[in-house]
Amino acid sequence: MDSKERLINKFLTDKTHITVEDCEKLLTAYGYEKRKSGGSHIGFHKKGAIPVIVITPKHTKYVISPYINKIIKILGLEE
């Protein structure tokens, strides 16, 4: 199992321990580019695809599950 498959498995099974770095690794593996939107919002863009916004958590290092679920849905990981 390569690192991309391990990361996909982590997104599907352990949604409470996903960091911003994990989101960035997965989205860049799918061709998205990171663009800082400002403040706590980080935007990931890909030509012809829906932009993905991730909010940097304040009091924890883990991203909240609605953003994880949105990434899973946009990338079609649960098909």
C-alpha positions, 0 to 999 in steps of 0.5 A: 500500500503506497502513501496515497492509499494509506492517506485515503484509508485514513480519511475514510476510517479516522476522520477525527485525526486529520491534520491540515497537512494531511488535507494538503498532501491528499489534495495535491496528489489529486492535482489541486494547488494550494492558494492562501485565501487569507486568515484561517482559510486555505484554498485549494484549486484545480482547473475545471474542479470545485475549489476546496476550502479548509479552515485551519483549526485554532485550539487543536491540530485536527480539521473538523469533520465537515471539511473532511467529508467535503473533501471525501465527496469532492474527490469521490473517495467513497465510490 
